[in-house]
Amino acid sequence: MAALALTSGGVISLAESTTGWTGDSFSLEPDIKVEGSNSVSAGQTNSGANDIYFAGTFNLSGTHIRLFWNISYVGNMSATNPVQVFLSDGANTDYVTYFTASSEYAGGWVDLIVDTALFTTVNLASISQVGVRVNTASKPRNVPANAWFDNWRYSNGVEIYSTTTEAVSFNDAVTQDVANAYGVLKKIDGIIFVPGEIILGRTTADNANIVSTNETIVFPDRLVTSNLYKISTQQGTGATDIDISGLVCKTIGGTAAEIDFSSSLNSLSMVGCSFIDSGNITMTPTVTSPTFSSNSFTGCGTTSISIPAVCCTWNNSGTVTVSGNGTLTGCNINTSASTIAVSVPDLADIIECNFVGDGTGHAVELTSLGSGTMTWDATFDSTTYAATNGSTGNEVLFVNVGSGTLNLSIAAGADTPTIRSAGATVNIVITSTLTLNGLVDGTEVRVYQAGTTTEVAGQETVNGGTYSTPISVSAVDISVLALGYLNLRIKNVPTNSDATIPVQQIVDRQYSNPV
């Protein structure tokens, strides 16, 4: 079964006793509760500030408080009568406003989640009071009680792992969260809401066999630190195996959830997943034979990838930086949010990809010349990039190297890119196939760069009627010679693309070859 461990977590009060609750008259309520046997209830009666808090000693540095709270007097919340969460260290008390309008709170249980870093005037390492203030313009009714408090905790999120080696899903993790009332994973109408971080695996001997199929995760807009939301991985002496397919992961609000798979893993398969408005994507695990295919990223941050990606799509997202064993095969990169859509050290890392720009940036940045010979194997929407070489900033290929020479071949079916260079010399080498059909056996073929005597291909004796050769110049002159036939010269044949030429050799009636 799934198991959970809180990260940076602990208990403030589970509300099974009124001891420690201060600010009003409290009683236990067994029927209106979140977890356990009871909640703590009170009748708040002040016109103005209604404060309740739990007293104790807490180190709340670098975490988030999670306070289940419920009131029945909702009517007059406003900017001047807000609901506030407060912390005190005994010397100072600091307030963070949570609700400023009745429309923000419809009644019932709410998990008030607040980044403790927002409390700037208290010593977070030595907190003595955790509380909630409700400011009212009129005296609330208090019969028999009008406020309830339960399951006050602090944590950043959860680690998900397996009790043995069985497969566990995000839904399995929700079941465990509900059983423990951690308040990190919540399922509503089939959608898993996560106001915290998810870590797959542990740094201990525990295993984590995560198997997720067609699940949906939403990170909601809450008062959390900007780097809290994430799905990340880790592995200790146990094995962390990840098999995720069809996942939809979306962030609401400005705190974009990061996807960080940079740890060692026992295995990884991620297929057909969609990430929407996520933060930075890090796919650099240490793992053998990973599968990463048909995933999409829309409105996301940058991507760092060191594993092969197949048929993936990036829409309006940041730069995709390829390193290590990373490659992009059959991928689509559309309207990058950065001036560089993809950055690679070698053009061999881009295989049959397609680019659509927005008119302002480069499709590909090349950061190294390697051996000096590379092949460009990509297509692009020419209306979204510069039509000629230059330095306008929207050329297809930016060779970001200050010196040296790059001989660049164009793969069959690829589009020839416009180029910007930081100083290196780039020579376009067009590779196409020249084919001659209808040759008599014993024919000699010589191919020269057009208008020159520079031989670029040839064969002494051709049998079988066909001669075929790769060509890396834009035009050629062809000589066809055979005993008993007139010499044939075919001039200025374009070879920017594949060319097939039928040849009809003419018998030389003046030829004599006595034996």
C-alpha positions in Angstrom: 0.0 0.0 0.0 1.0 3.6 -0.4 2.8 5.3 2.5 3.3 9.0 3.1 5.8 11.0 5.1 5.5 14.7 5.7 8.4 16.9 4.6 9.4 19.7 7.1 6.3 18.6 9.1 4.9 18.2 12.5 1.8 18.7 14.6 0.6 21.9 16.2 -2.7 20.4 17.7 -5.0 17.6 16.6 -7.8 19.2 18.6 -8.5 16.2 20.8 -8.3 18.3 24.0 -9.0 22.0 24.8 -5.7 22.2 26.6 -3.5 24.9 25.1 -6.3 26.6 23.2 -6.6 30.3 24.3 -8.7 33.3 23.5 -12.2 32.1 24.1 -14.2 29.4 25.9 -13.6 26.1 24.2 -15.3 22.7 24.2 -14.8 19.5 22.3 -17.1 18.9 19.3 -17.4 15.2 18.2 -19.8 15.7 15.2 -18.2 18.7 13.4 -14.6 17.6 12.7 -12.0 16.9 10.1 -10.2 13.9 11.7 -9.9 11.9 14.9 -12.7 12.0 17.5 -13.2 15.7 18.0 -12.6 19.3 16.9 -12.3 22.2 19.3 -15.3 24.7 19.1 -15.8 28.2 20.4 -18.5 30.9 20.5 -16.8 34.1 19.2 -18.7 37.2 20.2 -16.6 40.3 19.7 -17.5 43.2 17.4 -14.0 43.7 16.1 -11.1 41.3 16.6 -11.9 37.7 17.5 -8.6 35.9 18.3 -8.0 32.3 19.1 -4.6 30.6 19.2 -2.9 27.4 20.3 0.0 27.9 22.7 3.1 25.8 22.6 6.7 25.8 21.4 7.3 25.4 17.6 10.1 25.8 15.1 8.3 26.9 12.0 11.3 27.9 9.9 11.1 27.0 6.3 7.7 25.4 6.3 3.9 26.0 5.8 1.2 26.0 8.5 -2.0 24.2 7.6 -4.9 25.1 9.9 -8.3 23.5 9.4 -10.8 26.3 10.3 -14.6 26.6 10.1 -17.0 29.5 11.1 -20.7 30.0 10.7 -20.7 33.8 10.6 -19.5 34.6 7.1 -21.4 37.7 6.2 -19.3 40.9 6.5 -15.7 40.0 5.5 -13.9 43.0 3.8 -10.6 44.6 3.3 -11.1 46.3 6.7 -12.6 43.2 8.3 -10.4 40.4 7.0 -9.6 36.9 8.3 -6.0 36.8 9.3 -3.5 34.1 10.4 -1.0 35.1 13.1 2.2 33.9 14.7 3.7 35.1 17.9 7.1 34.5 19.5 6.1 36.1 22.8 7.7 39.5 22.0 6.2 40.1 18.6 3.0 39.1 16.8 2.7 39.1 13.0 -0.5 38.8 10.9 -1.0 37.6 7.3 -4.3 38.4 5.7 -6.1 35.4 4.2 -9.7 36.4 3.3 -10.9 39.9 2.5 -14.4 39.2 1.1 -17.3 37.0 2.0 -17.2 35.7 -1.6 -13.8 34.1 -0.9 -15.2 31.9 1.9 -18.4 30.0 1.3 -18.5 28.4 4.7 -17.4 25.0 6.0 -14.0 23.6 6.6 -11.1 25.3 4.9 -7.4 24.4 5.2 -5.7 27.8 5.8 -2.2 27.3 4.3 0.4 29.9 4.8 4.1 30.1 4.0 5.7 30.9 7.4 8.3 33.2 5.6 5.5 35.7 5.2 5.7 36.4 8.9 8.7 38.7 8.9 8.7 40.2 12.4 8.8 37.1 14.5 11.4 34.5 15.3 10.2 31.5 13.4 12.5 29.2 15.3 10.7 30.0 18.5 7.0 30.4 18.0 4.7 30.3 21.0 1.3 31.0 19.5 -0.3 30.0 16.3 -3.7 31.5 15.7 -6.5 33.0 13.6 -8.1 36.4 13.9 -11.6 37.1 12.5 -12.3 40.8 12.3 -16.0 41.7 12.3 -18.0 44.9 11.9 -20.8 43.5 14.2 -21.1 41.0 17.0 -21.5 37.5 15.6 -24.1 35.0 16.9 -22.6 32.4 19.1 -25.2 29.8 19.9 -24.3 27.1 20.6 -20.9 27.6 18.8 -19.8 29.5 15.7 -16.2 28.5 15.2 -14.4 25.1 15.0 -10.7 24.3 14.7 -9.1 20.9 13.9 -6.0 19.2 12.8 -3.5 22.1 12.9 -0.2 21.0 11.4 2.8 22.3 9.5 4.6 20.7 6.5 5.8 21.5 3.0 4.4 18.4 1.4 4.7 14.6 1.3 7.0 11.8 0.3 5.2 9.0 -1.5 6.6 5.5 -1.3 5.6 1.8 -1.0 5.3 -0.3 2.1 6.8 -3.2 0.1 7.2 -3.3 -3.7 3.6 -3.0 -4.8 2.5 -0.3 -7.3 1.1 2.9 -5.8 -0.7 5.7 -7.6 -1.4 9.3 -6.7 -4.9 8.3 -5.9 -3.5 5.7 -3.5 -1.5 8.5 -1.9 -4.7 10.6 -1.5 -6.3 7.7 0.4 -3.4 7.7 2.9 -3.5 11.5 3.2 -7.2 11.4 4.0 -6.7 8.7 6.6 -4.0 10.8 8.3 -5.6 14.2 7.5 -2.3 15.7 6.3 -4.1 18.1 4.1 -1.6 17.9 1.2 -3.4 15.7 -1.3 -7.1 16.4 -1.8 -9.4 14.8 -4.4 -12.4 16.7 -5.6 -14.5 15.5 -8.6 -11.7 13.2 -9.7 -9.0 15.9 -9.6 -6.2 15.7 -7.1 -5.4 19.2 -5.6 -1.9 19.5 -4.1 -1.2 22.6 -2.0 2.4 21.4 -1.4 5.3 19.4 -2.8 5.2 15.8 -3.9 8.4 13.8 -3.6 8.4 10.4 -5.2 10.7 8.0 -3.3 12.8 8.4 -0.1 16.5 8.6 0.7 16.1 5.6 3.0 15.8 1.9 2.3 12.1 2.3 1.4 11.0 1.4 -2.1 8.8 3.6 -4.2 7.0 1.8 -7.1 5.0 4.7 -8.6 2.5 3.6 -11.3 0.1 6.3 -12.4 -2.4 6.1 -15.3 -4.6 9.0 -16.5 -4.6 10.9 -13.3 -5.0 14.7 -12.9 -3.0 16.9 -10.5 -3.7 20.6 -9.9 -1.5 22.9 -7.8 -3.9 25.6 -6.5 -3.4 29.3 -6.0 -2.5 29.5 -2.3 -0.3 31.6 0.0 2.8 29.4 -0.5 6.5 30.1 -1.1 7.4 30.5 -4.8 9.5 27.4 -4.9 7.2 25.0 -2.9 5.1 23.5 -5.7 6.9 20.6 -7.3 6.9 17.0 -8.3 10.4 15.6 -7.6 12.2 12.3 -7.2 14.7 10.8 -4.8 16.2 7.4 -4.1 18.2 5.9 -1.3 19.2 2.3 -0.8 15.7 1.2 -1.8 14.5 1.4 -5.5 12.5 4.2 -6.9 10.6 3.1 -10.1 8.5 5.6 -12.0 5.9 4.6 -14.6 3.6 7.5 -15.3 1.3 7.7 -18.4 -1.5 10.1 -19.3 -0.9 12.4 -16.4 -2.3 15.9 -16.6 -0.5 18.4 -14.3 -1.6 22.0 -14.1 -0.7 25.0 -11.9 -3.2 27.7 -11.1 -1.8 31.1 -10.1 1.7 32.4 -10.2 3.5 29.7 -8.2 4.4 27.4 -11.1 5.1 23.8 -10.0 8.5 22.6 -11.0 9.1 19.0 -12.3 12.4 17.8 -11.0 13.5 14.3 -12.0 17.3 14.8 -11.4 17.9 12.0 -8.9 19.1 8.4 -9.4 16.2 6.1 -10.3 15.9 2.4 -10.8 13.6 2.9 -13.8 11.7 5.7 -15.6 8.8 5.7 -18.1 6.8 8.8 -18.8 4.5 8.6 -21.7 1.6 10.8 -22.9 1.7 13.3 -20.1 0.7 17.0 -20.2 2.2 19.7 -18.1 0.4 23.1 -18.2 1.8 26.3 -16.7 4.5 24.4 -14.8 7.8 25.9 -13.8 11.2 24.6 -14.8 11.3 21.0 -16.1 14.4 19.0 -15.1 14.7 15.6 -16.7 18.3 14.7 -15.9 18.0 11.4 -13.9 20.7 8.8 -13.5 18.8 5.8 -14.9 19.2 3.0 -17.4 17.1 2.9 -20.6 14.5 5.5 -19.7 11.4 6.1 -21.8 10.2 9.7 -22.3 7.8 10.1 -25.2 4.7 11.9 -26.4 4.7 14.3 -23.5 3.6 18.0 -23.9 4.6 21.2 -22.1 2.5 24.3 -22.5 3.3 27.6 -20.9 6.1 26.0 -18.8 9.5 27.3 -17.8 12.8 26.0 -19.1 13.6 22.4 -19.7 16.9 20.6 -19.0 17.0 17.2 -20.5 19.7 14.5 -20.6 17.6 11.5 -21.7 16.1 10.8 -25.2 12.8 12.5 -25.8 10.6 11.2 -28.6 7.6 12.9 -30.2 7.3 15.5 -27.4 5.9 19.0 -27.8 6.8 22.3 -26.2 4.3 25.2 -26.7 5.1 28.7 -25.5 7.6 27.4 -23.0 11.2 28.3 -22.1 14.5 27.1 -23.6 14.9 23.4 -24.0 18.6 22.6 -23.1 19.9 19.2 -24.2 22.9 17.7 -22.5 24.5 14.3 -21.8 22.6 11.5 -23.5 19.7 13.8 -24.3 18.2 13.9 -27.8 15.1 15.3 -29.4 13.5 13.0 -32.0 10.4 13.9 -33.9 9.6 16.7 -31.4 7.7 19.9 -32.1 8.8 23.2 -30.5 6.2 26.0 -31.0 6.5 29.7 -30.3 9.1 29.5 -27.6 8.8 32.0 -24.7 12.6 32.4 -24.9 14.9 33.9 -27.6 16.4 30.4 -27.9 13.9 27.5 -28.4 16.5 24.7 -28.1 20.1 24.7 -27.1 22.4 21.8 -28.0 26.1 21.1 -28.0 25.8 18.9 -31.2 23.2 19.1 -34.0 23.1 15.3 -33.8 20.9 15.8 -30.8 18.1 17.1 -33.0 16.5 14.5 -35.2 13.5 15.2 -37.5 12.1 17.9 -35.3 9.9 20.8 -36.4 10.1 24.4 -35.2 7.5 27.2 -35.3 8.8 30.6 -34.1 7.1 33.9 -33.2 9.4 36.1 -35.3 11.7 37.2 -32.5 14.0 34.3 -31.6 16.2 31.4 -32.9 15.0 27.9 -33.3 18.3 26.3 -32.3 21.5 27.5 -30.5 24.6 25.4 -31.2 27.2 25.9 -28.4 30.1 23.8 -29.8 31.6 22.9 -33.2 32.6 19.4 -32.1 34.6 17.8 -34.9 33.6 20.6 -37.3 31.2 18.5 -39.3 27.5 18.2 -38.4 24.2 17.5 -40.1 21.0 19.6 -39.8 17.9 17.4 -39.6 14.9 19.7 -38.9 12.1 21.5 -40.6 10.6 24.9 -39.6 7.9 27.4 -40.5 9.9 29.8 -42.7 7.3 32.6 -42.2 8.4 32.7 -38.5 12.1 33.1 -39.0 14.5 35.3 -40.9 14.7 34.6 -44.6 18.4 35.3 -44.9 21.6 34.9 -42.9 22.4 37.8 -40.6 22.2 39.0 -37.0 18.6 40.1 -36.5 18.1 37.6 -33.7 15.5 35.4 -35.5 17.6 33.3 -37.8 16.8 29.6 -37.5 20.3 28.5 -36.3 22.5 30.5 -34.0 26.0 29.1 -34.0 27.1 30.6 -30.7 30.8 29.9 -31.1 33.4 32.7 -31.6 35.9 31.0 -34.0 36.5 27.9 -36.0 34.7 26.3 -39.0 31.6 24.3 -39.2 30.7 22.3 -42.3 27.0 21.8 -42.1 25.2 19.2 -44.2 21.5 19.3 -44.7 19.7 15.9 -44.2 17.3 14.6 -46.8 13.8 16.1 -46.1 15.2 18.9 -43.9 14.9 22.6 -44.5 18.0 24.6 -45.0 18.3 27.0 -42.0 19.2 30.7 -42.1 22.2 31.2 -39.9 23.6 33.7 -37.4 27.2 33.1 -36.1 29.0 34.6 -33.2 32.2 34.4 -35.2 32.7 30.9 -36.5 32.6 30.2 -40.2 29.7 28.1 -41.3 29.7 26.3 -44.7 26.4 24.8 -45.9 27.1 21.4 -47.4 24.1 20.2 -49.3 23.9 16.4 -49.3 21.7 15.0 -52.0 21.6 11.8 -54.1 22.5 11.8 -57.8 21.2 8.8 -59.8 21.9 7.9 -63.4 19.7 5.2 -65.0 19.9 3.3 -68.3 23.7 2.9 -68.4 25.3 0.1 -70.4 27.5 -2.3 -68.5 31.1 -1.3 -68.3 30.3 2.5 -68.3 32.6 4.9 -66.5 31.0 7.9 -64.7 32.8 11.0 -63.5 31.1 13.8 -61.6 32.6 17.3 -61.3 31.6 20.4 -59.4 29.8 22.5 -62.1 32.1 24.7 -64.2 35.3 23.2 -62.7 37.6 20.2 -63.1 37.1 19.3 -59.4 35.9 15.7 -59.2 33.3 15.1 -56.5 32.3 11.5 -57.4 32.8 8.8 -59.9 33.1 5.1 -60.7 35.4 3.2 -63.0 33.0 0.5 -64.1 29.2 0.5 -63.7 27.2 -2.6 -64.2 23.5 -3.2 -63.7 22.4 0.0 -65.5 22.3 2.3 -62.4 24.9 4.6 -60.8 24.0 6.4 -57.6 26.1 8.7 -55.4 25.7 11.3 -52.6 26.5 14.8 -53.7 27.4 17.8 -51.5 27.6 20.6 -54.0 24.8 22.6 -55.5 25.4 21.7 -59.1 27.5 19.2 -61.1 28.8 18.4 -64.6 28.7 14.7 -65.5 30.9 12.7 -67.9 29.7 9.3 -69.2 32.2 7.1 -71.0 32.0 3.6 -72.5 33.8 1.7 -75.1 31.8 1.6 -78.3 29.7 4.5 -77.3 30.0 8.3 -77.8 31.3 10.2 -74.8 28.4 12.1 -73.1 28.7 15.3 -71.2 25.8 16.6 -69.1 26.4 20.1 -67.7 25.2 22.1 -64.8 22.8 19.6 -63.2 21.2 21.1 -60.0 21.8 19.0 -57.0 20.3 21.1 -54.2 17.9 18.1 -53.9 17.9 14.5 -55.1 18.3 14.2 -58.9 17.5 11.2 -61.2 18.7 11.4 -64.8 17.8 8.8 -67.5 20.8 8.3 -69.8 20.6 7.2 -73.4 24.1 6.3 -74.7 24.7 6.5 -78.5 26.7 3.8 -80.3 29.9 5.1 -81.8 29.8 3.9 -85.3 33.4 4.9 -86.0 34.7 2.8 -83.1 36.9 -0.1 -83.9 38.5 -2.4 -81.3 40.4 -5.2 -83.1 41.2 -8.2 -81.0 
